[in-house]
Amino acid sequence: MQELQSVIADVMSVDYGEVQIDTTFNVLCAGTEIDITLRAGDHGDDSGNIPDLSVDSSTLTKLGGPGTAQMHEYSAGTFRSDGANAKGMQCGAAYVFLRDQVQGTWSEYTKFAPPAELIGNVREYGAAVALSDPFAVVGSPGAFDEEGRAFVYQYNGVDRWILFQTLSAAPNVITSGDRFGEAVAISGTATTTIAVGAPGYASKSGAVFVFDLVGGYFQSRQMLLTVTPEMQPGDRFGNALDLDMLSTYTLVVGAHRHAYQSAGMPDAADDGLVLVFVRRSSTDIFFVLQQVLYGSDTRARDRFGTSVAVAKYTIIVGAHEIYDGARTIRKAVQAITTSVLESETTGTIQGGSFVLSFLRSNAGEDPTKATTLTRMQTRLIAFDTTSSGLQAILETDFKLTNVIVRRDGPSTGINNGYTCLEEVK
């Protein structure tokens, strides 16, 4: 295998470590499949596509006769998305890591990618993931023009993850913009349950789809939609969710764009809510609404329900505030402290003068466009200048407006000077 790895690296003019060879046996023999993974983007051609290897089997023999070899592309690859024939199209990925129980370190075990036949229609693959041995769920809310899909993988117990099933909102109505798969969760032992959020469903009212493992595959059991009278289009119910099917049979779902208005609260846009559903047992089919949760002090745009998690009898809810109010420009405030020398014999104070300067660019509001720097400098400023005097000098010599100056002093200490606080609006 090392010889094959070295030959492929030489042919493609890449480093030896960028070619990975995986096979069941250590030597080539009849019927053995060899997996070749090209790791780096340097394999790409001008079109943007990573070219497929071709096989010349003219010198292979089998039992004295001619042998055969075939090449199959299991996962299309690309190092960029703008080539004329690029196949990867930045659809996303999900990476699986395993922990070495002896060394105690984590290392990448495999990488999930969409099926090759769907790769042209899949987007945002890996936007959400969930894991419950032996299954893994990968959400792809951008698939098929944002209809969305969720891909379920199963570990074979030996050495490989295999695509087990592809989930969608079917048999319910499917439309562009549903974003099925934006949130996923999986849990259970006696019965394994998958919940998939589609916050764009029904004009962004949102929906949650529940699947149970029955008869060897995940069957659609329930669609949760407009579960309370106050739910409205735009609430994005299903933007986040979590499951506990091990002890409390609880499903927690966020609707972070819901507008809930409490007493004395004039604007409640996007403050959000969370809904809690339960099953009576692990064998029950339907989730029923148990309670609606609100934050005790949430305000408009707090988006309570952006993230959720449940474990037994505890639920945690994230509310990452999206501030949409008026913003002010940060003002520069600087302090200048002067020092002086007081004569003990005459009682006079000598402090001299100072000069202020700074570098001004010609970039305006975009610092990346600066081409020149000009040093701006004031005239001599007396150590005991008044606040109004310093303000006039700064505005005139620096060509500034709205400069505020406050003077404190003389200070009681070693320097006996003044402190001027300058604020540029």
ABEGO torsion letter per residue (X at the ends): XAAAAAAAAAAAGBBAAABBBBBABABBBBGBBBBBBBABAAABBAAGBBBBBBBBAAABBBGGBBBBBBBBBABBBBABAABAABAAGGAEBBBBBBBBAAAGBBBBABBBBBBAAAAAABBGBGABBBBBOABBBBBBAABGGGAEBBBBBBBAGAABBBBABBBBAOABBBBBGAGBGABBBBBEAABBBBBBBBAABGGGAEBBBBBBBBGGBBBBABBBBGABAABBBGAGBGABBBBBAAAAGBBBBBBAABBBBBBGBABABGAEBBBBBBBABAABABBBBABBBBBAABBBGAGBGABBBBBEABBBBBBBBBBABBBBBBBBBBBBBBBBBBBAAAGBBBAEBBBBBBBBBAAEABAAABABBBBBBBBBBBAABBAAAAAAAAAAAAGBBGBBBBBBOBBBBAAGBBBBBBBBX
